């Protein structure tokens, strides 16, 4: 699994697709519904051909032999280029979101992973927020909370897959020079009509006040209150003019069981891949299995090259056991003390400075999708 000539072989600007496919299929089955859904009358006539190339010529060799030749990937690229509205997929530099839109939305017609309270549906979520100049290295959790607060939207249901695009635009502009991927993402407070906990007393929350964000705690937890704590908090002169208070909908079923629950259960999603970009080249850090103790690896489809114009790229998979340590509380504090990016270990710098997309999943939800 580790070494040279492992993973997916890159060719003609294919890194956007190589890194994304490796993240989606090398060590996780959360996207496997794409490989096995039978065609229906609503599918394009080439549906089975695309699905077969993806399953038999890419995913199966990747999992069984840990190597996929560039010509197998080119078959998929040609199909996508001819069948979707995204052109130039066989030769030009593209972004992972363009590939995902082409494959998921237009060709395989996968059910969108995200259903938003605004009525919109999506396969990935772009984090939009205002930059906090007091924060040098925010976590994905912090960015996630701030983005949902700023956009004033919620998820209508717990997703099985959550793909987050970091706040960076184009290949050059980055809102933050470093971003710390969160191994666990708490989505409890962005699920519409899901029970939440008062951040003061721990009882079931009945209200939320977005203007209280960060004043009585941290994250989106800080805006949820029970009736008594809401009144107490807003008696303070700094908060008595808040106008954003709104009532929450607490499911009747939960109200009936609340007296038997010591606390509101929180909902977490697990990180399983981080796609990174540096100077137009995409790579990925991927979890090699399930669970918090599973090791991580770093994949580059063009890690080396043999020959010049008529040569070929050599992909590589490198073990990355230190990743868990980097992303721990203690590790992140140590990394924060190193202010010069060039002083960071090479792979650590790639992860923190080049993060482009973070892939999360909820194992329990995925079982029923």
Buried (B, 14 or more C-beta within 10 A) or exposed (E): EBEEEBBBBBBBBBBBBBBBBBBBBBBBBBBBBBBEBEBEEEBBEBBEEBBEBBBEBBBBBBEEEBBBBBEBBBBBBEBBBEBBEBEEBBEEBBBBBBBBBBBBBBBBBBEBBBBBBEEEEBBBBBBBBEEBEEEEBBBBBBBBBBBBBBBEBBBBEBBBBBBBBBBBEEBEEBBBEBBBBBBBBBBBBBBBBBBBBBBBEEBBBBBBBBBBBBBBBEBBBBBBBBEEBBEEBBEEEEBEEBEEBEEBEBEEEBEEEEEEEEEBEEBBBBBBBBBBBEEEBBBBBBBBEBEEEBBBBBBBBBBEEEEEEEEBBBBBBBBBEBBBEBBEEEBBEEBEEBEEEEEBEEBBBBBBBBBBBBBBBBBEBBEEE
